[in-house]
Amino acid sequence: MSECRALAAACLAVMLSGCAAPVTFTGSEDRVQVVTTTGILADLVRNVGGDRVLVDSIVPDDADSHAYEPTLRDARNVVYADVAFSNYLLLEAQSVIKALDANLRDGVPNVSLAEGASKYAAEIIPLVEDVSLDTIWLGLRVRGTGAQYKATRASDVLLTATDVTGPGHLVAYLTESFGQPEFYFNSSDGLGDDTATLPPDAHTHMSWAFTAPGVYRLAVEARLVVSERSTPIALGRQTFTFAVGVDPHSVPGMAGADVLGAGHADVAVDMDAGRLYLYADPHGGGAVRQAEYDPARTVIEVPNKALKEVPAGQGFRFLGRAGERVYQLPQAVLGRHVHGEIDPHLWQDVGNVQSYVELIRDTLIGVDPEGAAEYRRNTEVYLAALTELDAYVAATIASIPPARRYLVTTHDAFAYLAHAYGIPVAGFVTPNPATEPSLADRVKLTETIRNLNVRAVFLEPNLRARSSTLVQIAEERDVAVCAIYGDAFDDTVDTYVKMMRFNADSLKECLTR
């Protein structure tokens, strides 16, 4: 009896602490030990594996998979894992992928579900970005596979600024989710080792600021680090030219050059060709379509309309004093936003999750053939539940009148929901993510809500702190602020089925009120 009381007291202590006891893998566990990157994937594995598996998720339910930093406990569990499942398509932070790939034992299945599920009829769609800004979006991009160097998804591509010339300082940075800047290139401190690090086949948004008008030239070199123990491989160097607040067609020595002044372009490094160039992708506008531009014959325009005031706060003193004006090409998407060409949020379409489940089933059977019958039986039951769920989500969203069926949210994670269930995503872009949206930006968002007669805006509970402007404008317009779940669970919604049902119910309730 005393042992029971002690156990009860321990359980009560865990509950009162607000968190469950962490899962610990060992070398003596009889069950199949499965590590996943996210809680959503862990839930799918539990439904397929049942009592034959012990599952741990690297990213906790209350964390952001795009930015989570793994712990030593996470790495230890990976060492003992018998199977690993990630979503990938650059959903998870590179630190999570590195922790997985570097610590997994040789021969242990390491499955990227979003990529592998395409063989099971999952529907994959491109990541489409809104380019409504009136200046160019300029980011960084890695192209090619690096197969000749045996590059993997855990490899790093380093882009280093080696020289900047111009009448003022050049600062290239990104604004983290809660407003803190992270520098890539900053000539105000002499550059030093100013390096941006990206995984293969990745793209990132960023801000570019220039403190005075004139012509700037930025020299960049690229290197590939295949693994932590390998010597960096040179991938080329190039100089990029910016016309800041001056005529881009009159840059000395560049008569007749192409001018990039709108749409979406990147400073790109091609791992296979070993060279750098400007890449304008298909999400651009006007005459700018998927193409490569030679930096020696191309000028990036930073027009006078790119002048912005430096926001108040010590965090942005690197741009100058508050109220001073700098030229800025905006990051466009607030927060760390490294991604690939494919939208990784496949699970917002239940049909895609059914493909995930079949791949999980076959992987577990390969590791544990003795459990094949149980895995197949569990999968059959779960697939039936998912078919019912798919029908429920479709019917619930279809019951929303088309004129009210608009999703306004700040996280670009719902393209699959929109595509599968017919609910268009309407959003807004903050031109200067280093500060709160301007009056004009707020007017634009207000007009979007008013013109579409939007009844509600939707925020992910774990990302609400990013969305103060959207919440404030919604309150001013007497528009409801409702919850929707994207990447993560919480104490209320802790399974995939609950998540999708909650989202469907929340959309219907809030958009039809």
C-alpha positions as CSV (number, residue, x, y, z in Angstrom):
1,M,0.0,0.0,0.0
2,S,2.9,2.4,0.8
3,E,4.4,1.7,-2.6
4,C,1.0,2.6,-4.2
5,R,0.8,5.8,-2.2
6,A,4.4,6.7,-3.2
7,L,3.6,6.1,-6.8
8,A,0.4,8.2,-6.6
9,A,2.3,11.0,-5.0
10,A,4.9,10.9,-7.7
11,C,2.3,10.9,-10.4
12,L,0.5,13.9,-8.7
13,A,3.9,15.7,-8.6
14,V,4.3,15.2,-12.3
15,M,0.8,16.5,-13.0
16,L,1.2,19.5,-10.8
17,S,4.5,20.4,-12.5
18,G,2.6,20.8,-15.7
19,C,4.6,18.4,-17.8
20,A,4.8,14.6,-18.4
21,A,7.9,12.6,-17.5
22,P,10.3,12.5,-20.4
23,V,10.6,9.4,-22.4
24,T,14.0,7.7,-21.9
25,F,15.4,5.2,-24.4
26,T,17.7,2.4,-23.2
27,G,19.7,-0.5,-24.6
28,S,17.5,-3.0,-22.8
29,E,14.0,-1.9,-24.0
30,D,11.9,-4.8,-25.5
31,R,9.7,-2.4,-27.5
32,V,10.8,-0.8,-30.8
33,Q,12.2,2.6,-29.9
34,V,11.1,5.3,-32.4
35,V,12.3,8.9,-32.4
36,T,10.4,11.5,-34.4
37,T,11.1,15.1,-34.9
38,T,7.6,16.5,-34.0
39,G,4.7,15.6,-31.8
40,I,2.3,15.2,-34.8
41,L,4.6,12.4,-36.2
42,A,4.9,10.8,-32.8
43,D,1.1,10.6,-32.6
44,L,0.9,8.9,-36.0
45,V,3.6,6.3,-35.0
46,R,1.7,5.5,-31.7
47,N,-1.4,4.8,-33.7
48,V,0.4,2.4,-36.0
49,G,2.8,0.8,-33.5
50,G,0.5,0.4,-30.5
51,D,2.0,-1.4,-27.5
52,R,5.0,-2.6,-29.6
53,V,6.6,0.8,-29.8
54,L,8.0,3.4,-27.4
55,V,8.0,6.9,-29.1
56,D,9.8,10.1,-28.3
57,S,9.5,13.4,-30.1
58,I,12.6,15.7,-30.3
59,V,10.5,18.9,-30.5
60,P,8.2,19.3,-27.5
61,D,4.6,20.1,-28.1
62,D,5.0,23.7,-26.8
63,A,8.0,24.5,-29.0
64,D,8.4,25.7,-32.6
65,S,9.8,23.0,-34.9
66,H,11.3,25.7,-37.1
67,A,13.6,27.0,-34.4
68,Y,14.0,24.3,-31.7
69,E,17.5,23.5,-30.3
70,P,17.9,19.8,-29.3
71,T,19.1,18.9,-25.9
72,L,21.6,16.3,-24.8
73,R,18.7,14.1,-23.7
74,D,17.3,14.3,-27.3
75,A,20.7,13.3,-28.7
76,R,20.9,10.4,-26.3
77,N,17.5,9.0,-27.3
78,V,18.5,9.2,-30.9
79,V,21.5,7.0,-30.2
80,Y,19.3,4.3,-28.8
81,A,16.5,4.6,-31.4
82,D,15.6,1.7,-33.7
83,V,13.7,3.9,-36.2
84,A,13.7,7.7,-36.9
85,F,11.0,9.7,-38.6
86,S,11.3,13.3,-39.7
87,N,8.9,15.3,-41.9
88,Y,11.8,17.2,-43.6
89,L,11.3,19.3,-46.8
90,L,13.1,21.8,-44.5
91,L,10.2,21.9,-42.0
92,E,12.4,21.3,-39.0
93,A,15.3,23.5,-37.8
94,Q,18.6,22.3,-39.2
95,S,19.8,21.7,-35.7
96,V,17.1,19.1,-35.2
97,I,18.0,17.3,-38.5
98,K,21.7,17.4,-37.5
99,A,21.0,15.9,-34.1
100,L,19.0,13.1,-35.8
101,D,21.4,12.3,-38.6
102,A,24.6,12.6,-36.6
103,N,23.6,10.4,-33.7
104,L,21.6,7.7,-35.3
105,R,23.4,4.3,-35.4
106,D,24.4,2.9,-38.8
107,G,21.7,0.9,-40.4
108,V,18.8,2.4,-38.5
109,P,16.0,3.5,-40.8
110,N,16.0,7.3,-41.1
111,V,12.8,8.1,-43.0
112,S,11.7,11.6,-44.3
113,L,8.0,11.2,-44.4
114,A,7.0,14.1,-46.5
115,E,9.4,12.9,-49.3
116,G,8.7,9.2,-48.9
117,A,4.9,9.6,-48.7
118,S,4.8,10.7,-52.4
119,K,5.3,7.0,-53.3
120,Y,2.1,6.3,-51.3
121,A,0.1,8.9,-53.4
122,A,0.6,11.9,-51.1
123,E,0.0,15.1,-53.0
124,I,2.8,17.6,-52.8
125,I,2.3,21.3,-53.8
126,P,4.8,24.1,-54.3
127,L,5.4,26.7,-51.6
128,V,3.7,29.8,-53.1
129,E,4.6,33.2,-51.6
130,D,2.8,36.5,-51.8
131,V,5.0,39.1,-53.5
132,S,2.8,42.1,-53.1
133,L,5.6,44.3,-51.9
134,D,6.6,47.2,-54.2
135,T,10.4,46.6,-53.9
136,I,12.3,43.4,-54.7
137,W,12.5,40.6,-52.2
138,L,16.1,39.5,-52.0
139,G,17.1,36.4,-50.1
140,L,19.8,33.7,-50.1
141,R,19.4,30.3,-51.9
142,V,21.2,27.0,-52.3
143,R,20.6,25.1,-55.5
144,G,21.7,21.7,-56.7
145,T,22.3,18.4,-54.8
146,G,26.1,18.4,-54.2
147,A,26.0,14.6,-55.0
148,Q,29.5,14.7,-56.4
149,Y,30.7,15.8,-52.9
150,K,28.4,13.3,-51.1
151,A,26.5,16.2,-49.5
152,T,23.5,15.2,-47.3
153,R,20.6,17.1,-45.7
154,A,22.8,17.7,-42.7
155,S,25.6,19.4,-44.7
156,D,26.1,23.2,-44.5
157,V,26.6,25.7,-47.3
158,L,28.5,28.8,-46.0
159,L,28.1,32.2,-47.8
160,T,30.6,34.7,-46.5
161,A,30.8,38.4,-47.3
162,T,34.5,39.1,-48.0
163,D,34.2,42.8,-49.0
164,V,31.7,45.7,-49.2
165,T,32.3,49.0,-51.0
166,G,29.9,51.9,-51.1
167,P,29.1,55.3,-49.6
168,G,27.6,53.9,-46.4
169,H,27.2,50.6,-44.5
170,L,25.5,47.5,-45.8
171,V,23.7,45.3,-43.3
172,A,22.0,42.0,-44.2
173,Y,20.0,40.5,-41.4
174,L,16.9,38.6,-40.5
175,T,14.4,39.5,-37.8
176,E,13.6,36.6,-35.5
177,S,10.0,35.8,-34.5
178,F,10.0,38.1,-31.5
179,G,11.8,41.0,-33.2
180,Q,15.5,40.3,-32.4
181,P,17.8,40.8,-35.4
182,E,20.4,38.2,-36.4
183,F,23.2,39.5,-38.6
184,Y,24.4,37.7,-41.8
185,F,26.5,40.5,-43.3
186,N,27.4,43.8,-41.5
187,S,30.0,46.1,-43.0
188,S,29.7,48.6,-40.1
189,D,32.0,46.4,-37.9
190,G,34.5,45.5,-40.7
191,L,32.8,42.3,-41.8
192,G,35.1,39.9,-40.0
193,D,33.6,36.4,-40.4
194,D,30.2,37.5,-41.6
195,T,28.7,34.2,-42.8
196,A,25.2,32.9,-43.6
197,T,24.7,29.2,-43.2
198,L,22.0,27.2,-45.1
199,P,21.3,23.6,-45.6
200,P,21.3,22.2,-49.2
201,D,18.3,23.1,-51.4
202,A,17.2,25.8,-49.0
203,H,16.1,29.4,-49.3
204,T,15.8,32.2,-46.7
205,H,14.2,35.6,-46.6
206,M,16.2,38.5,-45.1
207,S,16.4,42.3,-44.8
208,W,19.0,44.4,-46.5
209,A,19.7,47.9,-45.2
210,F,21.9,50.6,-46.7
211,T,22.7,53.8,-44.7
212,A,23.4,56.2,-47.6
213,P,22.5,56.5,-51.3
214,G,24.9,55.4,-54.0
215,V,26.4,52.3,-55.6
216,Y,27.4,49.3,-53.3
217,R,29.3,46.2,-54.3
218,L,29.2,43.1,-52.1
219,A,31.7,40.3,-52.6
220,V,30.5,36.9,-51.5
221,E,32.3,33.5,-51.5
222,A,30.6,30.1,-51.0
223,R,31.9,26.9,-49.4
224,L,30.3,23.5,-48.8
225,V,30.9,21.7,-45.4
226,V,29.8,18.1,-46.1
227,S,30.2,17.0,-42.4
228,E,31.7,18.4,-39.2
229,R,34.9,16.5,-39.9
230,S,35.4,17.5,-43.6
231,T,37.4,20.3,-45.1
232,P,35.3,23.0,-46.7
233,I,34.9,22.8,-50.4
234,A,35.1,26.1,-52.4
235,L,32.0,26.7,-54.5
236,G,33.0,30.0,-56.1
237,R,32.9,33.7,-55.4
238,Q,31.1,36.7,-57.0
239,T,30.4,40.4,-56.6
240,F,26.9,41.8,-56.5
241,T,26.0,45.4,-57.3
242,F,23.3,47.5,-55.7
243,A,22.0,50.9,-56.9
244,V,20.7,52.5,-53.7
245,G,18.5,55.6,-54.3
246,V,20.3,56.3,-57.6
247,D,19.5,55.5,-61.3
248,P,20.2,51.8,-61.7
249,H,20.8,52.2,-65.4
250,S,23.7,54.6,-64.9
251,V,26.0,52.5,-62.7
252,P,29.6,53.2,-63.8
253,G,31.0,50.3,-65.9
254,M,27.6,48.5,-66.2
255,A,25.9,50.1,-69.2
256,G,23.1,48.0,-70.6
257,A,22.9,45.8,-67.5
258,D,19.8,44.0,-66.4
259,V,18.0,45.7,-63.5
260,L,16.2,43.6,-60.9
261,G,13.8,45.9,-59.0
262,A,10.6,43.8,-58.4
263,G,9.5,40.3,-57.6
264,H,11.6,37.7,-55.8
265,A,15.3,37.1,-56.4
266,D,18.1,35.5,-54.5
267,V,21.9,35.6,-54.2
268,A,22.2,31.9,-55.1
269,V,25.0,29.4,-55.0
270,D,24.8,26.3,-57.2
271,M,26.5,23.3,-55.5
272,D,26.7,21.3,-58.7
273,A,28.0,24.0,-61.0
274,G,30.3,25.6,-58.3
275,R,29.2,29.2,-59.0
276,L,27.2,32.1,-57.6
277,Y,24.6,34.1,-59.5
278,L,21.3,35.9,-59.0
279,Y,18.3,33.7,-59.3
280,A,14.8,35.2,-60.0
281,D,12.2,32.5,-59.2
282,P,8.7,32.0,-60.6
283,H,7.1,33.7,-57.6
284,G,8.3,37.0,-59.0
285,G,6.3,39.4,-61.1
286,G,6.3,41.2,-64.4
287,A,9.2,40.2,-66.7
288,V,11.1,38.5,-63.9
289,R,10.5,34.7,-64.4
290,Q,12.5,31.7,-63.3
291,A,16.0,32.6,-64.6
292,E,19.6,33.0,-63.8
293,Y,21.3,36.5,-63.9
294,D,25.0,37.1,-64.2
295,P,26.0,39.4,-61.4
296,A,28.6,41.1,-63.6
297,R,25.8,42.3,-65.9
298,T,23.0,42.8,-63.3
299,V,22.1,45.7,-60.9
300,I,19.8,45.2,-57.9
301,E,17.7,48.3,-57.5
302,V,17.0,49.7,-54.1
303,P,14.7,52.7,-54.9
304,N,14.0,55.8,-53.0
305,K,10.7,54.4,-51.9
306,A,12.7,51.9,-49.9
307,L,13.5,54.6,-47.4
308,K,12.4,53.6,-43.9
309,E,12.7,55.1,-40.5
310,V,14.9,53.3,-38.0
311,P,12.6,52.0,-35.2
312,A,13.2,52.8,-31.6
313,G,15.0,50.4,-29.3
314,Q,18.5,49.4,-28.6
315,G,18.1,46.3,-30.8
316,F,18.2,48.3,-34.0
317,R,20.9,50.9,-33.2
318,F,23.0,49.1,-35.8
319,L,20.9,50.8,-38.4
320,G,21.3,54.3,-36.9
321,R,19.5,56.4,-34.4
322,A,15.7,56.1,-34.0
323,G,13.9,58.2,-36.6
324,E,16.9,58.3,-39.0
325,R,16.1,57.0,-42.5
326,V,17.8,54.1,-44.2
327,Y,17.1,52.3,-47.4
328,Q,15.8,48.8,-46.8
329,L,14.8,45.8,-48.8
330,P,12.3,44.0,-46.5
331,Q,12.5,40.5,-45.2
332,A,8.8,40.2,-46.0
333,V,8.2,37.1,-43.8
334,L,8.6,37.8,-40.1
335,G,10.7,35.3,-38.2
336,R,13.3,32.7,-39.3
337,H,11.9,31.4,-42.5
338,V,14.3,28.9,-44.1
339,H,12.5,26.7,-46.5
340,G,12.6,24.8,-49.8
341,E,10.5,24.8,-52.9
342,I,7.8,22.5,-51.5
343,D,5.4,23.4,-48.8
344,P,6.3,20.9,-46.0
345,H,2.9,21.1,-44.0
346,L,1.4,18.1,-45.8
347,W,-0.6,16.9,-42.8
348,Q,-3.2,19.7,-43.2
349,D,-4.6,17.4,-45.9
350,V,-5.8,14.2,-44.1
351,G,-5.3,12.2,-47.3
352,N,-1.6,13.0,-47.1
353,V,-1.4,11.7,-43.5
354,Q,-2.9,8.4,-44.7
355,S,0.1,8.1,-46.9
356,Y,2.4,8.9,-44.0
357,V,0.7,6.2,-42.0
358,E,1.2,3.6,-44.7
359,L,4.9,4.5,-44.9
360,I,5.2,4.3,-41.1
361,R,3.5,0.8,-41.2
362,D,5.9,-0.6,-43.8
363,T,9.0,0.9,-42.0
364,L,8.0,-0.7,-38.7
365,I,7.3,-4.0,-40.3
366,G,10.9,-3.9,-41.8
367,V,12.4,-3.3,-38.4
368,D,10.0,-5.7,-36.4
369,P,8.7,-8.4,-38.8
370,E,7.2,-10.3,-35.8
371,G,4.8,-7.4,-35.3
372,A,3.7,-7.3,-38.9
373,A,0.1,-8.5,-38.2
374,E,-0.4,-6.0,-35.4
375,Y,1.0,-3.1,-37.4
376,R,-1.3,-3.9,-40.3
377,R,-4.3,-4.3,-38.0
378,N,-3.6,-1.0,-36.2
379,T,-3.0,0.7,-39.5
380,E,-6.3,-0.5,-41.0
381,V,-8.2,0.8,-38.0
382,Y,-6.4,4.1,-38.0
383,L,-6.8,4.6,-41.8
384,A,-10.6,4.1,-41.3
385,A,-10.6,6.7,-38.6
386,L,-8.7,9.1,-40.9
387,T,-11.1,8.5,-43.8
388,E,-13.9,9.4,-41.4
389,L,-11.9,12.5,-40.3
390,D,-11.3,13.6,-43.9
391,A,-15.0,13.4,-44.6
392,Y,-15.8,15.4,-41.4
393,V,-13.3,18.2,-42.2
394,A,-14.5,18.4,-45.8
395,A,-18.2,18.5,-44.8
396,T,-17.7,21.0,-42.0
397,I,-15.7,23.5,-44.1
398,A,-18.1,23.0,-47.1
399,S,-20.9,24.1,-44.8
400,I,-19.3,27.6,-44.5
401,P,-20.9,29.9,-47.1
402,P,-18.3,30.5,-49.9
403,A,-18.5,34.3,-49.3
404,R,-17.3,33.8,-45.7
405,R,-14.8,31.1,-46.4
406,Y,-11.5,33.0,-46.0
407,L,-8.6,32.2,-43.8
408,V,-6.6,35.1,-42.4
409,T,-3.5,34.0,-40.4
410,T,0.1,35.0,-39.9
411,H,1.8,31.6,-40.4
412,D,2.1,30.2,-43.9
413,A,1.2,26.7,-42.9
414,F,-2.3,26.1,-44.4
415,A,-1.9,25.8,-48.2
416,Y,-2.8,22.1,-48.0
417,L,-5.9,22.8,-46.0
418,A,-6.8,25.5,-48.5
419,H,-6.2,23.2,-51.5
420,A,-7.9,20.1,-50.1
421,Y,-10.9,21.7,-48.5
422,G,-11.6,24.8,-50.5
423,I,-10.8,27.6,-48.1
424,P,-8.7,30.4,-49.6
425,V,-5.9,31.8,-47.5
426,A,-5.9,35.6,-47.4
427,G,-2.9,37.2,-45.6
428,F,-0.8,40.3,-45.3
429,V,2.9,41.1,-45.5
430,T,4.7,43.5,-43.3
431,P,7.1,45.4,-45.5
432,N,9.5,46.2,-42.6
433,P,9.6,43.3,-40.1
434,A,12.0,45.2,-37.9
435,T,9.2,47.4,-36.7
436,E,5.5,47.3,-36.3
437,P,3.5,47.7,-39.5
438,S,3.2,51.3,-40.8
439,L,-0.1,53.1,-41.0
440,A,-0.3,52.2,-44.7
441,D,0.3,48.5,-43.8
442,R,-2.4,48.6,-41.2
443,V,-4.8,50.2,-43.6
444,K,-4.1,47.5,-46.2
445,L,-4.8,44.7,-43.6
446,T,-8.0,46.5,-42.5
447,E,-9.2,46.9,-46.1
448,T,-8.5,43.2,-46.7
449,I,-10.7,42.2,-43.7
450,R,-13.4,44.8,-44.6
451,N,-13.5,44.1,-48.4
452,L,-13.7,40.3,-47.9
453,N,-16.1,40.7,-45.0
454,V,-13.8,38.5,-42.9
455,R,-15.6,37.4,-39.7
456,A,-12.6,36.0,-37.9
457,V,-8.8,35.8,-38.0
458,F,-7.0,32.6,-36.9
459,L,-3.9,32.3,-34.8
460,E,-1.9,29.3,-33.7
461,P,-1.8,29.3,-29.9
462,N,1.9,28.8,-29.7
463,L,2.6,31.7,-32.1
464,R,0.2,34.3,-30.7
465,A,3.0,36.5,-29.3
466,R,4.0,37.2,-32.9
467,S,0.6,38.5,-33.9
468,S,-0.1,41.6,-31.8
469,T,-0.9,43.7,-34.9
470,L,-3.3,41.2,-36.4
471,V,-5.1,40.9,-33.0
472,Q,-5.3,44.6,-32.5
473,I,-6.7,45.3,-36.0
474,A,-9.2,42.4,-35.6
475,E,-10.4,44.0,-32.3
476,E,-10.7,47.4,-34.0
477,R,-12.8,45.8,-36.8
478,D,-14.9,43.8,-34.2
479,V,-13.6,40.6,-35.8
480,A,-13.2,37.5,-33.8
481,V,-9.7,36.1,-33.0
482,C,-9.9,32.3,-33.1
483,A,-7.5,29.4,-32.6
484,I,-6.1,27.1,-35.3
485,Y,-3.4,24.5,-35.0
486,G,-0.6,24.2,-37.5
487,D,2.6,22.5,-36.4
488,A,2.2,21.7,-32.8
489,F,-0.1,20.3,-30.1
490,D,-0.8,21.6,-26.6
491,D,-2.5,20.4,-23.4
492,T,-5.9,20.9,-25.1
493,V,-5.3,19.4,-28.5
494,D,-2.9,16.5,-28.2
495,T,-3.6,14.2,-31.2
496,Y,-3.8,14.6,-34.9
497,V,-7.5,13.7,-35.1
498,K,-8.3,16.2,-32.3
499,M,-6.3,18.9,-34.1
500,M,-8.0,18.5,-37.5
501,R,-11.5,18.3,-35.9
502,F,-10.8,21.3,-33.8
503,N,-9.6,23.3,-36.8
504,A,-12.6,22.4,-38.9
505,D,-15.0,23.3,-36.0
506,S,-13.2,26.5,-35.2
507,L,-13.4,27.6,-38.9
508,K,-17.1,26.9,-39.1
509,E,-18.0,28.4,-35.7
510,C,-16.0,31.6,-36.2
511,L,-16.7,32.3,-39.9
512,T,-20.4,31.7,-39.7
513,R,-21.2,33.7,-36.5
